[in-house]
Amino acid sequence: MISKWKKIKLGKMVNIKSGDSPSLYNLNDKGEIPYVKVEDLNNCRKYQIESRNYSQLNSKQTVPPGAVVFPKRGAAIMTNKVRLAKVPLYMDSNLMSVKADGAILDDEYLYYTISYEKLYRIADTSTIPQINNKHINPYKIPLPPLPEQKKIAEILGKWDDGIETVEKLIAAKKKLKKALMQQLLTSKKRFKEFEGQEWEEYPIGNLLKEIKRPVEFNDNELYELISIRRRSGGLFLRERLYGHQIKVKDLRDAHKGDFLISKMQVVRGALGLTTAEFNGMKISGSYIALIPRNPEKLDIEFYSFRTHLPDMYHKIYRSCYGVHIEKMTFNMKLYFQEKLLIPPSVKEQQKIALVLNAADKEIELLNNKLEALKNQKKGLMQKLLTGKTRVNV
């Protein structure tokens, strides 16, 4: 017979601890115990918390391995940054932890339950969200028998292991792509069939030109408007509006192969290539669309990849004016005077773009796999942590 789950107040099963100010510790880079801040919860993997600050051992203040660590105040609560300590640690005053009573509550089960329940649901809904003992103690969580808790944590742990493996693969692929870009886009690495052909330098204005395709407005037509993410994040569909909803009647068609630059946000990396997905959508007058003057001289995909290297960001920055980075405006005439070194053969440019596109495709496939694993884990958590699906022990 399968025993029923109980709902028990968390305060009866955990030891609660709050963090302290760094002034209480002698922080250095050679201590035994990491001193963790809210920002240190960002880049960790399952059970791992990293820190740049350390201190000597003080057993009274130490958070033990297996404790669930999370922010206790501020906007960080809303991001659900919940971590399970892998090693003993100290916490900043903006953090708190709960350590399970191993007799009736398993550490990892508690970690997954708190992750699933989302702590912001029990926080004070004041101007600055806060969590303290008065929220933790009365909060009830569903509690299966201890062996079932361990089995649930084991199952979810396997999904976490799979997620971590794919995340590491993505990081490795991105690192490889970055190295390939640095080598292929600057002539440090050549394909054998193009060796001996010296790269040539041109003013960017000799390679690119602006193109404008004004839209003839119709108040009853639905227009798809696109924007560009910062940090070379690519294009996205911003919104769909009818003509009568658009106040400034200055729209232009964007075609596949247009290289778009945001006049106001380009210093933040808002530039990118129009792909087939966005062909025929509209850009506002705050964007510049560039195409090659001679497609036999410059491949636009090669140029798009080339803009990702740091020296091109510097050229962009030199081509902007303004007193504050958020208000700097792009000057195309200045940009067109900047010099760019390119392979003399467009075929070499296309081959470079082909290799880098293949790297992007591998990363995209891995990202899709990662998203699928995360969705599967989310579905499992919903079933396993609520008792909708029971596991055999």
C-alpha positions in Angstrom: 0.0 0.0 0.0 1.3 3.4 -1.0 1.4 5.8 1.9 -0.2 9.2 1.6 1.9 12.4 1.5 1.7 14.8 4.4 2.1 18.6 4.3 4.4 19.7 7.1 5.6 23.1 8.2 9.1 23.8 7.0 10.2 25.3 10.3 9.8 21.9 12.0 12.2 20.2 9.6 15.0 22.7 8.9 17.7 24.8 10.6 17.5 28.4 9.4 20.5 30.6 9.1 21.1 34.2 7.9 24.2 35.6 6.4 26.5 38.2 7.9 28.3 41.3 6.8 31.8 40.8 5.3 33.2 43.0 8.0 32.9 40.0 10.3 35.3 38.0 8.2 38.9 38.4 7.2 38.4 38.0 3.5 41.2 37.0 1.2 42.0 34.7 -1.7 43.7 32.0 0.3 41.2 31.1 3.0 39.5 27.7 3.3 35.9 28.8 3.2 34.2 30.7 0.3 32.2 33.8 1.2 29.2 33.9 -1.0 27.2 36.9 -2.2 24.0 37.0 -4.2 25.8 37.5 -7.5 27.8 34.3 -6.8 24.6 32.4 -7.3 24.5 33.3 -11.0 27.1 31.2 -12.7 27.1 28.0 -10.6 26.1 24.6 -11.7 24.0 22.2 -9.7 25.2 22.0 -6.1 28.1 24.3 -6.8 28.6 27.8 -5.5 31.6 29.7 -6.5 33.2 32.8 -4.9 36.1 35.2 -5.3 36.3 35.8 -1.5 37.4 33.4 1.2 38.0 33.3 4.9 39.3 31.1 7.7 37.2 28.4 9.3 34.7 29.5 11.9 32.4 26.6 12.7 29.7 28.7 14.3 29.2 30.8 11.1 29.6 28.0 8.6 26.8 26.9 6.4 27.2 23.1 6.0 27.2 21.2 2.7 23.6 20.2 1.7 22.1 23.5 2.9 19.8 25.3 0.5 21.0 28.8 -0.1 18.9 31.7 -1.5 18.5 35.5 -1.5 16.4 36.9 1.4 15.7 40.4 0.1 15.4 42.5 -3.0 14.8 41.8 -6.7 17.0 38.7 -6.5 14.1 36.9 -4.7 12.0 37.1 -7.9 14.7 35.3 -10.0 14.4 32.1 -7.9 18.2 31.8 -7.4 18.2 28.7 -5.3 21.4 26.6 -4.8 22.4 23.6 -2.8 25.8 24.1 -1.1 28.4 21.6 -2.2 31.0 22.7 0.3 31.0 24.6 3.7 30.6 28.3 3.1 29.8 31.7 4.6 26.9 33.9 3.4 26.5 37.6 2.8 23.9 39.4 4.8 21.5 39.3 1.8 21.4 35.5 1.8 19.9 32.9 4.1 19.9 29.1 4.1 17.8 26.2 5.3 19.4 22.8 6.2 17.1 19.8 6.2 16.7 17.4 9.2 18.0 14.3 7.5 15.8 12.0 9.6 12.6 13.1 7.9 13.6 15.5 5.1 16.3 14.9 2.4 18.6 17.8 1.4 18.2 17.3 -2.3 14.5 16.8 -2.1 14.3 20.1 -0.2 16.4 21.8 -2.8 14.1 20.7 -5.6 11.0 21.5 -3.7 12.1 25.0 -2.9 13.2 25.5 -6.5 9.7 24.3 -7.7 7.7 26.2 -5.1 9.4 29.5 -5.9 10.3 31.6 -2.8 8.8 34.9 -4.1 5.4 33.4 -3.4 6.0 33.6 0.4 7.9 36.8 0.4 6.6 40.1 1.8 4.9 42.0 -1.0 6.3 45.3 0.1 8.4 47.7 -2.0 11.5 45.6 -1.3 10.5 41.9 -1.2 11.9 40.1 1.9 12.0 36.6 3.3 12.8 35.8 7.0 12.0 33.2 9.6 8.4 34.2 9.9 7.8 33.2 6.3 9.9 30.0 6.4 8.6 28.5 9.7 4.9 28.2 8.8 5.3 27.3 5.1 4.0 23.8 4.4 5.6 21.5 1.8 4.3 18.2 0.6 6.4 15.4 2.2 6.5 11.8 0.9 8.3 9.1 2.9 12.1 9.6 3.0 13.0 6.8 0.6 10.6 8.3 -2.0 12.1 11.8 -1.4 15.6 10.4 -2.2 14.3 8.6 -5.3 12.6 11.8 -6.6 15.8 13.7 -6.0 17.8 11.0 -7.9 15.5 11.2 -10.9 15.6 15.0 -11.1 19.3 14.8 -10.5 19.8 12.8 -13.7 18.0 15.5 -15.7 20.3 18.1 -14.1 23.3 16.0 -15.1 22.0 16.0 -18.6 21.4 19.7 -18.6 24.9 20.4 -17.2 26.4 18.2 -19.9 24.7 20.1 -22.7 25.5 23.4 -21.1 29.2 22.4 -21.1 29.0 21.4 -24.7 27.5 24.7 -25.6 30.2 26.6 -23.8 32.9 24.6 -25.5 31.3 25.1 -29.0 31.0 28.9 -28.3 34.7 29.0 -27.3 35.7 27.1 -30.4 33.6 29.4 -32.6 35.2 32.4 -31.0 38.6 31.1 -31.8 37.6 30.2 -35.3 36.3 33.7 -35.9 39.5 35.3 -34.6 41.6 33.1 -36.9 39.5 33.0 -40.0 38.2 36.6 -40.1 41.7 38.1 -39.6 43.7 35.9 -42.1 45.6 34.1 -39.3 44.2 30.8 -40.6 43.7 30.2 -44.3 42.1 27.5 -46.4 44.8 25.8 -48.6 43.1 26.8 -51.9 43.4 30.5 -51.0 46.9 30.6 -49.5 49.2 33.1 -51.1 46.4 35.5 -51.9 47.0 38.6 -49.9 44.0 40.2 -48.1 43.1 43.7 -49.3 42.1 46.8 -47.3 39.3 49.1 -48.3 37.3 52.0 -46.8 34.0 50.4 -45.6 32.2 53.0 -47.8 33.8 51.4 -50.9 32.3 48.0 -49.9 28.9 48.9 -48.6 26.1 51.3 -49.4 22.8 52.3 -47.8 19.5 51.2 -49.3 16.1 52.6 -48.5 12.8 51.0 -49.5 10.1 53.4 -48.2 6.8 51.8 -47.3 3.6 53.2 -48.9 1.3 53.5 -45.9 -2.1 51.9 -45.7 -4.0 52.6 -42.4 -5.7 49.2 -42.6 -2.6 47.1 -43.4 -0.9 45.1 -40.6 2.8 45.8 -40.4 5.4 43.5 -38.8 8.1 45.7 -37.1 11.5 44.4 -36.3 14.2 45.5 -33.9 17.8 44.4 -33.1 19.0 43.1 -29.7 22.1 44.6 -28.1 25.4 42.7 -28.0 24.9 41.3 -31.5 21.9 39.4 -30.3 20.2 39.3 -33.7 16.9 40.5 -35.0 13.5 40.0 -33.4 9.8 40.7 -34.2 9.0 43.7 -31.9 5.3 44.1 -32.6 2.6 44.0 -35.2 0.7 47.3 -35.8 -1.9 48.5 -38.2 -1.0 51.6 -40.2 -3.4 53.8 -38.3 -1.6 52.8 -35.0 1.8 54.0 -36.2 2.4 57.7 -35.4 5.6 58.3 -37.3 5.0 57.2 -40.9 8.6 56.3 -41.7 8.9 52.6 -42.3 11.1 50.7 -44.8 11.2 47.2 -46.1 13.9 45.0 -44.9 15.1 42.2 -47.2 17.1 39.1 -46.6 20.8 40.0 -46.8 20.3 43.6 -45.5 22.8 44.4 -42.7 20.9 46.6 -40.2 22.4 49.2 -37.8 20.4 50.9 -35.1 21.5 54.6 -35.1 20.9 55.0 -31.4 21.9 51.6 -30.0 24.7 50.5 -32.2 27.3 51.4 -29.5 25.6 48.7 -27.5 26.0 46.2 -30.3 22.5 46.6 -31.9 23.4 45.5 -35.4 22.8 42.4 -37.4 22.0 40.6 -40.6 18.4 40.2 -41.9 17.8 36.5 -42.3 15.0 34.8 -44.4 12.8 34.7 -41.3 12.5 38.5 -41.3 12.4 39.1 -45.1 9.8 41.7 -46.0 9.3 43.0 -42.4 9.6 46.6 -41.6 12.2 48.8 -39.9 11.8 52.4 -38.7 13.8 55.4 -39.8 16.0 54.9 -36.8 17.7 52.0 -38.6 20.2 52.0 -41.5 20.1 49.1 -44.0 23.4 48.3 -45.8 24.1 46.1 -48.7 27.3 45.3 -50.7 28.2 47.8 -53.5 29.5 44.8 -55.4 28.4 41.3 -54.3 31.5 40.0 -56.2 33.7 42.0 -53.9 32.1 41.5 -50.5 29.9 38.7 -49.1 27.4 40.1 -46.6 27.5 37.1 -44.3 31.3 37.4 -44.1 30.9 41.1 -43.2 28.2 40.2 -40.6 30.5 37.8 -38.8 33.4 40.3 -39.1 31.4 42.9 -37.2 31.4 40.6 -34.1 35.2 41.1 -33.5 36.3 43.7 -31.0 38.1 45.9 -33.5 34.8 46.5 -35.4 33.1 47.6 -32.2 35.9 50.1 -31.8 35.3 51.4 -35.4 31.6 51.7 -34.6 32.4 53.7 -31.4 34.7 56.1 -33.3 31.9 56.7 -35.7 29.4 57.8 -33.1 29.0 61.2 -31.4 27.3 62.3 -28.1 28.2 63.0 -24.5 26.7 59.9 -23.0 26.9 56.3 -24.3 23.1 55.9 -24.1 22.6 59.0 -26.2 25.3 58.5 -28.8 24.3 58.6 -32.4 25.8 56.7 -35.4 27.4 58.8 -38.1 27.5 56.7 -41.3 29.9 59.0 -43.1 32.5 58.5 -40.4 31.9 54.8 -40.4 32.4 54.6 -44.2 35.8 56.1 -43.8 37.0 53.3 -41.5 39.2 50.6 -43.2 38.4 46.9 -43.4 40.8 44.1 -44.4 39.0 41.4 -46.5 40.0 38.4 -48.6 40.4 39.3 -52.3 38.2 36.4 -53.3 34.5 36.4 -52.4 34.7 32.6 -52.6 37.1 32.6 -49.6 34.7 35.0 -47.7 31.8 32.6 -48.5 33.7 29.6 -47.3 34.6 31.4 -44.0 30.9 32.3 -43.5 30.0 28.7 -44.3 32.3 27.3 -41.6 31.0 29.9 -39.0 27.4 29.2 -40.0 27.9 25.5 -39.4 29.3 26.3 -35.9 26.2 28.5 -35.2 24.0 25.6 -36.4 25.7 23.2 -33.9 25.2 25.7 -31.1 21.5 26.2 -32.1 20.8 22.5 -32.1 22.4 22.1 -28.7 20.4 25.1 -27.4 17.2 23.4 -28.7 18.3 20.2 -26.9 18.9 22.2 -23.7 15.5 23.8 -23.8 13.9 20.4 -24.4 15.7 19.0 -21.3 14.7 21.9 -19.2 11.0 21.6 -20.2 11.1 17.9 -19.5 12.6 18.5 -16.1 9.9 21.2 -15.4 7.2 18.7 -16.3 8.8 16.0 -14.1 9.0 18.4 -11.2 5.3 19.3 -11.6 4.4 15.6 -11.4 6.9 14.3 -8.9 6.9 17.1 -6.4 3.1 17.3 -6.1 2.5 13.6 -5.8 0.6 13.4 -9.1 3.1 10.7 -10.2 4.5 8.4 -7.5 7.7 6.5 -7.8 8.4 2.9 -6.8 11.1 2.6 -4.0 
